C-alpha cells in the first residue's frame, strides 16, 4: 500500500511537460497580443501626426490664397507677393513661397517651415477660364489652385478657390 500512495502523490513527467507546454503557449500568445497592440498604437500615432500635418499645410495654403496677395507659380512652387494693406496677417512679409524641395512641401519667407515631409511627388496647377495651366504669371488671380501629391503610395488632392 505504501508504494501505491507514493505513486499517486506527485505529478508524472508527462503531466509536467504538458503543463509547461501550455504555459509556454499562453506566454507566447500573450506576447504576440501585446506586440500587436504596440504596433497598432504606433500606426495610429503616425496616422494622427500625418493628418495633423495635412491640416496645418491645408490651412496655411488656404490662408495665403485668401490673403489677396499677388500669386505667381509653376508646377514646383507657388509665390505670394504681399502688399501690407491687402494682407494684415502678413505685414512683415514681402514674398512667401510654398515649394516642393527634396520630398518636402516647404514654406519660405521671413520664417521657414516644413509643411509636409515624405512626399514622393507633387505638383501645383492653376485653373483659369476652364483651362488647367502649369504656370501662373498674370496679375489677376487664377480661378483656383490645385495641389496634388503622392505620399506613402497614397494620392492626395486639394483645390483652393481664389477670392
BABAKOL-927801 format. One record per residue: x, y, z of N, C-alpha, C, O in turn; residue in one letter. Coordinates in steps of 0.02 Angstrom, whole numbers, plus 32768, in hexadecimal, padded with zeros to 4 digits. Each point is the difference from the previous one (the first is absolute). Layout:
BEGIN
(rec (X; Y; Z); (X; Y; Z); (X; Y; Z); (X; Y; Z); "A"),
...
END
This chain:
BEGIN
(rec (8028; 7FC5; 8000); (7FD8; 803B; 8000); (802B; 803F; 8000); (7FEC; 8033; 7FE4); "X"),
(rec (804D; 7FCB; 803B); (802C; 803A; 8000); (8018; 8011; 7FBA); (8006; 803B; 7FF0); "X"),
(rec (8007; 7F95; 7FE6); (8017; 800D; 7FBC); (7FC9; 8020; 7FD6); (800F; 8029; 7FD4); "X"),
(rec (7FB2; 7FC6; 8036); (7FC9; 801E; 7FDB); (7FF6; 8049; 8015); (7FF4; 802A; 7FD5); "X"),
(rec (8011; 7FE5; 8069); (7FF7; 8045; 8018); (8039; 802D; 7FE7); (7FF4; 803B; 7FF1); "X"),
(rec (8048; 7FAA; 8009); (8039; 8027; 7FE7); (7FF6; 8013; 7FB7); (8013; 8037; 7FEC); "X"),
(rec (7FD0; 7F9D; 7FED); (7FF4; 800F; 7FB9); (7FCB; 8035; 7FF7); (8006; 802A; 7FD3); "X"),
(rec (7FC8; 7FD7; 8054); (7FC8; 802E; 7FF7); (800D; 8045; 801E); (7FD9; 802E; 7FF3); "X"),
(rec (805A; 7FDB; 8034); (8009; 803F; 8022); (8023; 8036; 7FD5); (7FFC; 803B; 8013); "X"),
(rec (8024; 7FB5; 7FB6); (8024; 8032; 7FD8); (7FE6; 8002; 7FB8); (7FD2; 7FDB; 7FEE); "X"),
(rec (804D; 8052; 7FE8); (7FEE; 8005; 7FBA); (8030; 7FD6; 7FD7); (803B; 7FF8; 8011); "X"),
(rec (7FAC; 7FEC; 7FBA); (802C; 7FD9; 7FD4); (8026; 8030; 7FD3); (7FEE; 803B; 7FF9); "X"),
(rec (8046; 7FAC; 7FEA); (8028; 8028; 7FD2); (7FD6; 8019; 7FC5); (8007; 8039; 7FEA); "X"),
(rec (7FCD; 7F9D; 7FFD); (7FD4; 8013; 7FC8); (7FD2; 8039; 8014); (7FF6; 802F; 7FD9); "X"),
(rec (7FEE; 7FCF; 8062); (7FD4; 8035; 8018); (8026; 8042; 8007); (7FE6; 8035; 7FEF); "X"),
(rec (8057; 7FC8; 8029); (8029; 803C; 8006); (8011; 801D; 7FBB); (7FFD; 803D; 7FF7); "X"),
(rec (8014; 7F99; 7FD9); (800E; 8017; 7FBC); (7FC3; 8020; 7FE0); (8006; 8034; 7FDE); "X"),
(rec (7FC1; 7FAF; 802C); (7FC2; 801D; 7FE3); (7FF2; 8044; 8021); (7FEE; 802F; 7FDD); "X"),
(rec (801A; 7FD7; 8064); (7FF4; 803F; 8023); (8031; 8035; 7FE8); (7FEC; 8039; 7FF4); "X"),
(rec (8054; 7FB5; 8006); (8032; 8030; 7FE8); (7FF2; 8016; 7FB8); (8008; 803B; 7FF0); "X"),
(rec (7FE2; 7F97; 7FE6); (7FF0; 8010; 7FBA); (7FC5; 8031; 7FFD); (8002; 8031; 7FDB); "X"),
(rec (7FCA; 7FC1; 804C); (7FC7; 802E; 8001); (8013; 8045; 801B); (7FEA; 8033; 7FE6); "X"),
(rec (8040; 7FCE; 804E); (8017; 803F; 801C); (8029; 8027; 7FCC); (7FF5; 803D; 7FF8); "X"),
(rec (8038; 7FA2; 7FE4); (8028; 8021; 7FCD); (7FD3; 8019; 7FC7); (800C; 8036; 7FE5); "X"),
(rec (7FC2; 7FA4; 8009); (7FD1; 8015; 7FCB); (7FDA; 803E; 8015); (7FF8; 802F; 7FD8); "X"),
(rec (7FF0; 7FD3; 8066); (7FDC; 803B; 8018); (802E; 803D; 8004); (7FEB; 8038; 7FEF); "X"),
(rec (8053; 7FBF; 8026); (8030; 8037; 8002); (800C; 801A; 7FB9); (8001; 803D; 7FF6); "X"),
(rec (8008; 7F97; 7FDA); (800B; 8014; 7FBA); (7FC5; 8026; 7FE4); (800A; 8033; 7FDE); "X"),
(rec (7FB9; 7FB5; 802F); (7FC5; 8023; 7FE7); (7FF8; 8045; 8021); (7FED; 8030; 7FDF); "X"),
(rec (8021; 7FD3; 8062); (7FFC; 8040; 8023); (8032; 8032; 7FE5); (7FF0; 803B; 7FF8); "X"),
(rec (804D; 7FAE; 7FFA); (8034; 802B; 7FE5); (7FEC; 801A; 7FBB); (8008; 803B; 7FF1); "X"),
(rec (7FDD; 7F99; 7FE6); (7FEB; 8013; 7FBC); (7FC8; 8034; 8004); (7FFF; 8030; 7FD9); "X"),
(rec (7FD2; 7FC7; 8055); (7FC9; 8030; 8008); (801B; 8044; 8015); (7FEB; 8033; 7FE5); "X"),
(rec (8044; 7FCF; 804A); (801E; 803F; 8015); (8027; 8021; 7FC8); (7FFE; 803D; 7FF8); "X"),
(rec (8025; 7F9B; 7FE1); (8025; 801B; 7FC7); (7FD1; 801F; 7FCD); (800E; 8035; 7FE5); "X"),
(rec (7FBB; 7FA9; 800D); (7FCE; 801B; 7FD1); (7FE2; 8041; 8019); (7FF3; 802E; 7FD9); "X"),
(rec (8001; 7FD7; 8068); (7FE5; 803D; 801D); (8032; 8039; 7FF8); (7FED; 8038; 7FED); "X"),
(rec (8052; 7FBB; 8021); (8034; 8033; 7FF9); (8007; 8018; 7FB8); (8007; 803B; 7FF3); "X"),
(rec (7FF7; 7F96; 7FDD); (8005; 8013; 7FB9); (7FC3; 8028; 7FEA); (8007; 8030; 7FDA); "X"),
(rec (7FBE; 7FBE; 803E); (7FC4; 8026; 7FF0); (8003; 8046; 801B); (7FEE; 8030; 7FDD); "X"),
(rec (802A; 7FD8; 805F); (8007; 8043; 801E); (8031; 802A; 7FD8); (7FF5; 803C; 7FF7); "X"),
(rec (8042; 7FA5; 7FF3); (8031; 8025; 7FD8); (7FE2; 8017; 7FBE); (800C; 8039; 7FEB); "X"),
(rec (7FCE; 7F9B; 7FF4); (7FE1; 8013; 7FC0); (7FCD; 8038; 800A); (7FFB; 802E; 7FD8); "X"),
(rec (7FDF; 7FCE; 805E); (7FCE; 8034; 800F); (8023; 8042; 800D); (7FE9; 8034; 7FE7); "X"),
(rec (804E; 7FCC; 803E); (8025; 803D; 800E); (801D; 801E; 7FBF); (7FFD; 803D; 7FF7); "X"),
(rec (801D; 7F99; 7FDD); (801B; 8018; 7FC0); (7FC8; 801D; 7FD5); (8009; 8034; 7FE1); "X"),
(rec (7FBE; 7FAA; 801D); (7FC8; 8019; 7FD8); (7FE6; 8042; 801B); (7FF0; 802E; 7FDA); "X"),
(rec (800C; 7FD8; 8068); (7FEA; 803E; 801F); (8030; 8039; 7FF1); (7FEB; 8038; 7FF0); "X"),
(rec (8056; 7FBA; 8014); (8032; 8034; 7FF0); (7FFB; 8015; 7FB7); (8005; 803B; 7FF0); "X"),
(rec (7FF0; 7F95; 7FE3); (7FF9; 800F; 7FB9); (7FC2; 802B; 7FF4); (8002; 8031; 7FDA); "X"),
(rec (7FC6; 7FBD; 8045); (7FC2; 8027; 7FF8); (8008; 8047; 801C); (7FE6; 802F; 7FE3); "X"),
(rec (803E; 7FD8; 8054); (800D; 8042; 801D); (802A; 802A; 7FD0); (7FF2; 803B; 7FF5); "X"),
(rec (8042; 7FA7; 7FEF); (802A; 8023; 7FCF); (7FD7; 8016; 7FC4); (8008; 8038; 7FE8); "X"),
(rec (7FCD; 7F9C; 7FFF); (7FD5; 8011; 7FC7); (7FD3; 803B; 8012); (7FF7; 802D; 7FD7); "X"),
(rec (7FEC; 7FD2; 8064); (7FD2; 8036; 8014); (8025; 8043; 8004); (7FE6; 8033; 7FEA); "X"),
(rec (8056; 7FCC; 8032); (8027; 803E; 8006); (8015; 801A; 7FBB); (7FFA; 803C; 7FF2); "X"),
(rec (801C; 7F97; 7FE3); (8014; 8014; 7FBC); (7FC5; 801C; 7FD9); (8005; 8033; 7FDF); "X"),
(rec (7FC2; 7FAB; 8026); (7FC4; 8016; 7FDD); (7FEB; 8046; 8019); (7FF1; 802C; 7FD7); "X"),
(rec (800E; 7FDD; 806A); (7FEC; 8041; 801D); (8030; 8037; 7FEA); (7FEB; 8037; 7FF0); "X"),
(rec (8057; 7FBA; 8011); (8032; 8031; 7FEC); (7FF6; 8016; 7FB8); (7FFF; 803C; 7FF1); "X"),
(rec (7FF9; 7F95; 7FE2); (7FF7; 8011; 7FB8); (7FBE; 8025; 7FF7); (7FFD; 8031; 7FDA); "X"),
(rec (7FCE; 7FB8; 8047); (7FBE; 8021; 7FF9); (8004; 8048; 8018); (7FE6; 802D; 7FDF); "X"),
(rec (803C; 7FE0; 805A); (8006; 8044; 8019); (8029; 802C; 7FD1); (7FEF; 803A; 7FF5); "X"),
(rec (8046; 7FAA; 7FEF); (8028; 8026; 7FD1); (7FD8; 8013; 7FC2); (8004; 8039; 7FE8); "X"),
(rec (7FD6; 7F98; 7FFE); (7FD8; 800E; 7FC4); (7FCA; 8034; 800F); (7FF2; 802A; 7FD5); "X"),
(rec (7FF1; 7FD3; 8065); (7FCC; 8030; 8013); (801C; 8044; 8014); (7FD9; 802E; 800C); "X"),
(rec (8068; 7FDA; 7FF8); (801F; 803E; 8017); (7FFE; 8037; 7FCB); (8013; 8039; 800D); "X"),
(rec (7FD6; 7FB7; 7FB7); (7FFE; 802F; 7FC8); (8045; 8015; 7FE8); (8008; 8034; 7FE1); "X"),
(rec (802A; 7FA4; 802E); (8044; 800F; 7FE8); (8002; 7FF0; 7FB6); (7FD9; 7FD7; 7FE6); "X"),
(rec (8056; 8048; 7FF7); (800B; 7FEF; 7FB9); (8020; 7FBB; 7FFE); (802D; 7FF0; 8027); "X"),
(rec (7FBA; 7FE6; 7FAB); (8016; 7FBB; 7FFC); (8025; 7FF4; 7FBF); (7FEA; 8016; 7FCB); "X"),
(rec (804E; 7FC7; 803A); (8022; 7FE7; 7FC4); (8017; 7FBA; 8012); (800C; 7FF1; 803A); "X"),
(rec (7FFB; 7FE4; 7F93); (8015; 7FBD; 8011); (8010; 7FD5; 7FC4); (7FF2; 8011; 7FC7); "X"),
(rec (802C; 7FB6; 804A); (8010; 7FCD; 7FCE); (7FE7; 7FBE; 801C); (7FDA; 7FFF; 8031); "X"),
(rec (803B; 7FCA; 7FB0); (7FEB; 7FBF; 8019); (8022; 7FEE; 8042); (7FE8; 7FD5; 8025); "X"),
(rec (8050; 804C; 7FEB); (8026; 7FF0; 803C); (7FFF; 8034; 8037); (8018; 7FF4; 8037); "X"),
(rec (7FCB; 8047; 7FBA); (7FFD; 8033; 8034); (7FC6; 802F; 7FF6); (7FE5; 8007; 7FC8); "X"),
(rec (8008; 8019; 806E); (7FC9; 802F; 8000); (8017; 803C; 802A); (800F; 7FF8; 803B); "X"),
(rec (7FF4; 8043; 7FA7); (801B; 803B; 8022); (7FCA; 8034; 800A); (7FD7; 800D; 7FD4); "X"),
(rec (8029; 8010; 8068); (7FD1; 8035; 8012); (8027; 803F; 800C); (8030; 8001; 8027); "X"),
(rec (7FBB; 8035; 7FB7); (8020; 8041; 8009); (7FCF; 802B; 8026); (7FC7; 800A; 7FEA); "X"),
(rec (804F; 8010; 804F); (7FD2; 8023; 802D); (8006; 804B; 7FFA); (8036; 801C; 7FF3); "X"),
(rec (7F91; 8004; 8017); (7FFA; 8047; 8008); (7FE4; 8009; 8046); (7FCB; 7FE6; 800F); "X"),
(rec (8058; 803D; 801C); (7FED; 8005; 8047); (7FB7; 800D; 800D); (7FE3; 7FE3; 802D); "X"),
(rec (7FFE; 8049; 7FAC); (7FBA; 8011; 800D); (7FD0; 7FC8; 7FEA); (7FC9; 7FFB; 801B); "X"),
(rec (804B; 7FDC; 7FB6); (7FD4; 7FCA; 7FE8); (7FFF; 7FC4; 802F); (7FCE; 7FDD; 8003); "X"),
(rec (8067; 8018; 8023); (8005; 7FC4; 8028); (801B; 800F; 8046); (803C; 7FFC; 800C); "X"),
(rec (7F97; 8017; 8021); (8017; 8013; 8044); (8024; 7FC7; 8024); (8028; 800D; 802D); "X"),
(rec (7FC9; 7FB4; 7FC3); (8022; 7FC8; 8021); (8048; 7FF8; 7FE9); (8027; 7FDD; 8021); "X"),
(rec (7FEB; 8042; 7FA8); (8043; 7FF7; 7FE4); (8023; 8044; 7FF6); (8021; 800A; 7FCE); "X"),
(rec (7FD7; 8023; 8062); (801B; 8043; 7FFB); (804D; 7FFF; 7FF8); (801B; 8028; 7FDA); "X"),
(rec (8006; 7FAA; 8048); (804A; 7FFD; 7FFE); (801B; 7FD8; 7FC5); (803C; 7FF8; 7FF9); "X"),
(rec (7F99; 7FF0; 7FDE); (8015; 7FD7; 7FC7); (7FFD; 8028; 7FBF); (7FD1; 8026; 7FF5); "X"),
(rec (8061; 7FD2; 7FE2); (7FFE; 801B; 7FBB); (7FEE; 7FC8; 7FD0); (7FD4; 8008; 7FD5); "X"),
(rec (804E; 7FC0; 8033); (7FF3; 7FC5; 7FD7); (7FFC; 7FC3; 802E); (8023; 7FFC; 8032); "X"),
(rec (7FB2; 7FD7; 7FBD); (7FFC; 7FC0; 8023); (7FF6; 7FCB; 7FCB); (7FD6; 8007; 7FD4); "X"),
(rec (8051; 7FC3; 8030); (7FFD; 7FCD; 7FCC); (7FF1; 7FBC; 801F); (801C; 7FEE; 8034); "X"),
(rec (7FB8; 7FEE; 7FAC); (7FF3; 7FBA; 8011); (8020; 7FD8; 7FC7); (7FEF; 800A; 7FC6); "X"),
(rec (8040; 7FCB; 804A); (8023; 7FDB; 7FCC); (800B; 7FB8; 8013); (7FFB; 7FEC; 803A); "X"),
(rec (8014; 7FED; 7F93); (800F; 7FB9; 8008); (804A; 7FF9; 7FF7); (801C; 8010; 7FCC); "X"),
(rec (8006; 7FD7; 8069); (8048; 7FF9; 7FFE); (8015; 7FC4; 802A); (7FEE; 7FFB; 803B); "X"),
(rec (8038; 7FD8; 7FA7); (801A; 7FC4; 8022); (7FCA; 7FDB; 8027); (8007; 7FF3; 803C); "X"),
(rec (7FC3; 7FFC; 7FA1); (7FC8; 7FD9; 801C); (7FDD; 8023; 803A); (7FE4; 7FE0; 802D); "X"),
(rec (801D; 8063; 7FD3); (7FDE; 8027; 8034); (7FD9; 8039; 7FE1); (8014; 801B; 7FCC); "X"),
(rec (7FB5; 7FF7; 8053); (7FDB; 803C; 7FEF); (8016; 8034; 8033); (7FF4; 7FF9; 803C); "X"),
(rec (802C; 803D; 7FAB); (8021; 8030; 802C); (7FE2; 8046; 7FF6); (7FF1; 8014; 7FC8); "X"),
(rec (8007; 8010; 8070); (7FED; 8046; 7FFD); (803E; 8029; 8010); (801F; 7FF7; 8034); "X"),
(rec (7FF3; 8036; 7F9E); (803A; 802B; 800C); (7FEB; 8049; 7FFD); (7FD6; 8013; 7FD6); "X"),
(rec (8046; 8014; 8055); (7FF2; 8047; 8005); (802D; 801B; 8037); (803A; 7FED; 8005); "X"),
(rec (7FAC; 8041; 8025); (8028; 8018; 8037); (800E; 7FC9; 8033); (8033; 8000; 8022); "X"),
(rec (7FA0; 7FCF; 7FE2); (800C; 7FC3; 8026); (7FF1; 7FC5; 7FD2); (7FD4; 8005; 7FD5); "X"),
(rec (8050; 7FC6; 8033); (7FF7; 7FC5; 7FD6); (7FE1; 7FC8; 8028); (800A; 7FFB; 803D); "X"),
(rec (7FD1; 7FDA; 7FA1); (7FE1; 7FC7; 8022); (7FF6; 7FC7; 7FCE); (7FF1; 800C; 7FC5); "X"),
(rec (8016; 7FB8; 8053); (7FEF; 7FC5; 7FD8); (7FB7; 7FF1; 800E); (7FED; 7FF2; 8039); "X"),
(rec (7FE9; 8012; 7F93); (7FB9; 7FF3; 8008); (7FF1; 7FB6; 7FFD); (7FDA; 7FE6; 8028); "X"),
(rec (8044; 7FF8; 7FA8); (7FF8; 7FB7; 7FF8); (8043; 7FE2; 7FEF); (8028; 801E; 7FDD); "X"),
(rec (7FE4; 7FA6; 803B); (803D; 7FDD; 7FED); (7FEE; 7FB9; 7FEA); (7FC8; 7FE9; 800D); "X"),
(rec (8066; 7FF6; 7FD1); (7FF2; 7FBD; 7FE8); (7FD6; 7FFE; 7FC1); (7FDF; 7FCE; 7FF2); "X"),
(rec (8023; 8068; 7FE8); (7FD9; 8003; 7FC2); (8027; 7FDD; 7FC9); (803B; 800F; 7FF4); "X"),
(rec (7FA4; 7FC3; 7FE9); (8020; 7FDD; 7FC9); (8003; 802C; 7FC1); (8033; 8003; 7FDE); "X"),
(rec (7F96; 801E; 8013); (7FFC; 802E; 7FC7); (7FC8; 8032; 800E); (7FD1; 7FF1; 8025); "X"),
(rec (8035; 804A; 7FBD); (7FCD; 8034; 800B); (8000; 8030; 7FC6); (8032; 8007; 7FDC); "X"),
(rec (7F95; 801B; 801B); (7FFB; 8030; 7FC9); (7FCA; 8034; 8012); (7FCD; 7FF0; 801D); "X"),
(rec (8041; 804E; 7FD1); (7FCF; 8036; 8003); (7FE4; 800A; 7FBA); (8024; 7FFA; 7FCF); "X"),
(rec (7F9C; 8016; 802D); (7FE4; 8013; 7FC0); (7FCC; 8037; 800C); (7FEA; 800B; 8039); "X"),
(rec (8003; 8017; 7F92); (7FD8; 803C; 8005); (7FC6; 7FFB; 7FCF); (800A; 7FF0; 7FC5); "X"),
(rec (7FBA; 801D; 8052); (7FC4; 7FFC; 7FD7); (7FE8; 8047; 7FF3); (7FF7; 8028; 802E); "X"),
(rec (7FFF; 7FE8; 7F91); (7FE7; 8043; 7FEF); (7FD8; 7FFB; 7FC0); (8017; 7FE5; 7FCE); "X"),
(rec (7FAC; 8037; 8034); (7FD3; 7FFF; 7FC6); (7FF9; 7FBA; 7FE1); (8001; 7FF7; 7FC4); "X"),
(rec (7FF9; 7FD7; 8068); (7FF6; 7FBC; 7FE9); (803E; 7FDC; 7FE8); (7FFC; 7FC7; 7FEA); "X"),
(rec (803D; 8059; 8019); (803E; 7FE0; 7FEA); (802E; 7FF2; 803B); (8005; 8027; 802F); "X"),
(rec (801A; 7F9F; 7FCE); (8031; 7FEE; 8033); (8045; 8014; 7FE6); (8015; 7FEB; 7FCA); "X"),
(rec (800F; 803D; 805F); (8040; 801B; 7FEB); (8037; 7FE9; 8030); (7FF4; 7FF5; 803B); "X"),
(rec (8049; 8003; 7FAA); (8038; 7FEB; 8029); (8026; 803B; 801E); (8028; 7FF6; 802E); "X"),
(rec (7FCE; 8045; 7FB9); (8021; 803C; 8019); (7FCD; 8038; 8007); (7FCE; 8002; 7FDC); "X"),
(rec (803F; 802B; 8053); (7FD5; 803B; 8008); (802C; 803D; 800C); (8026; 8002; 8031); "X"),
(rec (7FD6; 802F; 7FA2); (8029; 803C; 8006); (7FD8; 8040; 7FF4); (801D; 8036; 7FF8); "X"),
(rec (7FA1; 7FC5; 8008); (7FD7; 803A; 7FF4); (7FF4; 8026; 8041); (8006; 7FE4; 8036); "X"),
(rec (7FE8; 805C; 7FC4); (7FF1; 8029; 803B); (7FBE; 7FE9; 8020); (7FFA; 8002; 803D); "X"),
(rec (7FD7; 7FEB; 7F9A); (7FC0; 7FE8; 801A); (8009; 7FB9; 801D); (8029; 7FD9; 7FE7); "X"),
(rec (7FB2; 8018; 804D); (8006; 7FBD; 801E); (7FDD; 7FCC; 7FD4); (7FCF; 8010; 7FDE); "X"),
(rec (8049; 7FB1; 8022); (7FDC; 7FCC; 7FDB); (7FBE; 7FF1; 8024); (7FF6; 8015; 8039); "X"),
(rec (7FDE; 7FC6; 7FA6); (7FC0; 7FEE; 801F); (800C; 7FD1; 803B); (7FDE; 8005; 8033); "X"),
(rec (8051; 7FCD; 7FC6); (8010; 7FD2; 8036); (8048; 7FE7; 7FF8); (801E; 8004; 7FCB); "X"),
(rec (7FFC; 7FE2; 806C); (8043; 7FE3; 8001); (7FF9; 7FB9; 801A); (7FE0; 7FF4; 8033); "X"),
(rec (8040; 7FDE; 7FAA); (7FFD; 7FBA; 8014); (8046; 7FEA; 8018); (8033; 8012; 7FE4); "X"),
(rec (7FCD; 7FC6; 8051); (803D; 7FE1; 8019); (7FF2; 7FB5; 8001); (7FD2; 7FE9; 8022); "X"),
(rec (8056; 7FF1; 7FBA); (7FF8; 7FB7; 8002); (8044; 7FE1; 800F); (8033; 8016; 7FE7); "X"),
(rec (7FCC; 7FB7; 8043); (803E; 7FE0; 8014); (7FF4; 7FB7; 8012); (7FC8; 7FEB; 800E); "X"),
(rec (806F; 7FF0; 7FF1); (7FFF; 7FBA; 8014); (802B; 7FFA; 803F); (8039; 8018; 8002); "X"),
(rec (7FAB; 7FC8; 802F); (8023; 7FF7; 8040); (7FF1; 7FB9; 8018); (7FC6; 7FEE; 800A); "X"),
(rec (806F; 7FEB; 8000); (7FF8; 7FBA; 8016); (7FD2; 7FD9; 7FD1); (7FD4; 7FDC; 8017); "X"),
(rec (8036; 802D; 7FA8); (7FD8; 7FDF; 7FCC); (7FB6; 8011; 8003); (7FD6; 7FDB; 7FE7); "X"),
(rec (8019; 805E; 8037); (7FBC; 8018; 8003); (7FFC; 8042; 7FDC); (8028; 802D; 800C); "X"),
(rec (7FA7; 7FDB; 7FC7); (7FF7; 803E; 7FDC); (7FD4; 8030; 8028); (7FCE; 7FEC; 801D); "X"),
(rec (8046; 8054; 7FE4); (7FDC; 8035; 8022); (7FF4; 8039; 7FD0); (8027; 800B; 7FD2); "X"),
(rec (7FA2; 801A; 8039); (7FEE; 8037; 7FD3); (7FDB; 8035; 8028); (7FD0; 7FF1; 8024); "X"),
(rec (8046; 804C; 7FD7); (7FDE; 8039; 801C); (7FF2; 8032; 7FC8); (8029; 800A; 7FD4); "X"),
(rec (7F9D; 8015; 8030); (7FF1; 8036; 7FD1); (7FE8; 803C; 8029); (7FD4; 7FFA; 802A); "X"),
(rec (804B; 803F; 7FC9); (7FF1; 803E; 8024); (7FE4; 8033; 7FCF); (8020; 8011; 7FCF); "X"),
(rec (7FA3; 8006; 803E); (7FE4; 8036; 7FD7); (801D; 8042; 8017); (800B; 800B; 803C); "X"),
(rec (8002; 8020; 7F95); (801B; 8042; 8012); (7FC6; 8030; 800C); (7FCA; 7FF6; 7FE6); "X"),
(rec (8043; 803E; 8042); (7FC9; 802F; 800F); (7FEC; 8029; 7FC4); (7FD3; 802A; 8004); "X"),
END
